[in-house]
Amino acid sequence: MANSQESSLPFQAANLCFRYGAELVIDDISLELRCGEMLGVIGPNGSGKSTLLRLLSGVLQPERGDILLNGRPLAVYTRRQLGRQLAVVPQETIIEFPFSVTEVVLMGRSPHLGGFSFEGRRDLEIVHTAMARCGVSQLAKRSIHELSGGERQRVILARALAQEADILLLDEPGAFLDIRHEVEIYDLLHDLQREGRSIVTVLHDLNLAALYCDRVALLKDGQLMRLGPPGEVITYRAITEVYETEVYVELNTLTGAVNVLPLSRKYREKLAGQEPERRTKKPAPI
């Protein structure tokens, strides 16, 4: 990285716009990723979260705006160069052939290999370490087609770790996972942060966003509504306005993070007649 400013901002996006046909799905979004932070992207279905991640990964090209990776335009990088600096875990990965789990994770080493070179001992060590960290070592010889959705997701994350990239872009990495494996994935991401990785993660679980993310970007209809620490973004007023439903918000006295709970129609109707200031439980002392 060329200078201290680039080091502190490995990713910068300015005034991004993107359309699918005539529909504007990303509308003038600007944000940055700081070195060693986890940035969460939240918002309702159709708000543009996955599209924003595809723009940041270079899969899609913006209609307008700029994306800088370590101070250089994203467009100047070759796919192999991008693969060494940027690892992506998409929401869904299609693998047509019945590769073994080890073979799938080994694909993460391809940006580090020459056109006709084969994996060496160090590559295999990196792969086995990534598989162990993601809890899939016992699946090593299984076909990727034999796995459950949650197992596949952990294998794809192991493949991303095998790339040894400094930046991770993840689209709902907890999808298909039960609560135990979901928190294990975010504990792992937190460990990667402490090792110096920078992370952008799209997620639907507002409680996980509040618990693990350093900052949160809240999207609605392709626009960035709020950006900041979880406690300033995940508020009663912001969530009810953006998601257009009543919720129960309180401070978790164990973690210090906010908790957001959905409400059934019975309680939504009960809250509808109350003043806004009475709808949020006041934080208890921590």
Helices and strands as residue ranges (DSSP letters): H 4-8, E 11-20, E 23-33, E 38-42, H 49-57, E 64-69, E 72-73, G 74-76, H 79-85, E 86-89, H 101-106, G 107-112, H 121-133, G 137-139, G 144-146, H 149-162, E 167-171, H 179-194, E 198-202, H 206-212, E 215-220, E 223-228, H 230-233, H 236-243, E 247-251, E 258-262, H 265-272, G 276-278
